[in-house]
Amino acid sequence: MIEVRHAGIKDAALISALGAKSFIEAFGEQNKKEDIAFYVADKFNLEHIKEEVSDPLANFFLAFYSGKPAGYAKLIHSNLPEQIKGQNAIEMQRIYALKEYYDKKIGKELMLFTLDFAYNKGFDAMWLGVWQLNDRAIEFYKKWGFETIGTRNFMLGNDIKDDYLMIKKI
């Protein structure tokens, strides 16, 4: 019922649409509309997504529920924060599911797929940043064994948000 696959440049429009919709669904009610609109226009426009998908350090994965696009994830081999320096870790930069699929285990399947991918690529840890007020996501990551190791700032439009940095050994 759930299928997860690698995504490529041909999927950029779908990733753009999934990213914008899922981001608004997840964060729209808790933030200023203008900050959400700015972020979505900047980060989920088609040209930006094409650049991200074309980045050789990034890997995108799409999840489908009964053949319908339901979510996606992005892993990237990025600069490591101080708290993680010296580890062979990959960043889970995004993992999103559309709200209508929250109870369908899309996040679980994306997490399984990305952890397997990271392990097979030789990484021994996965790290991420999560907004400190995103209780749903924090609980999800804790269930998967991620531990909080610090904090960082995240710009959402004109608003500085506080993120937890979390890491999981794989």
HELIX and SHEET records of a PDB file:
HELIX    1   1 ILE A    9  ASP A   11  5                                   3    
HELIX    2   2 ALA A   12  PHE A   27  1                                  16    
HELIX    3   3 GLY A   28  GLN A   30  5                                   3    
HELIX    4   4 LYS A   33  LYS A   43  1                                  11    
HELIX    5   5 LEU A   46  SER A   54  1                                   9    
HELIX    6   6 GLU A   82  ILE A   84  5                                   3    
HELIX    7   7 LYS A   99  LYS A  104  5                                   6    
HELIX    8   8 ILE A  106  ASN A  120  1                                  15    
HELIX    9   9 ASP A  135  LYS A  143  1                                   9    
SHEET    1   A 7 ILE A   2  ALA A   7  0                                        
SHEET    2   A 7 ALA A  58  TYR A  65 -1                                        
SHEET    3   A 7 LYS A  68  ILE A  76 -1                                        
SHEET    4   A 7 ALA A  89  ALA A  97 -1                                        
SHEET    5   A 7 ALA A 125  TRP A 131  1                                        
SHEET    6   A 7 ASP A 159  LYS A 169 -1                                        
SHEET    7   A 7 GLU A 147  LEU A 156 -1                                        
END                                                                             
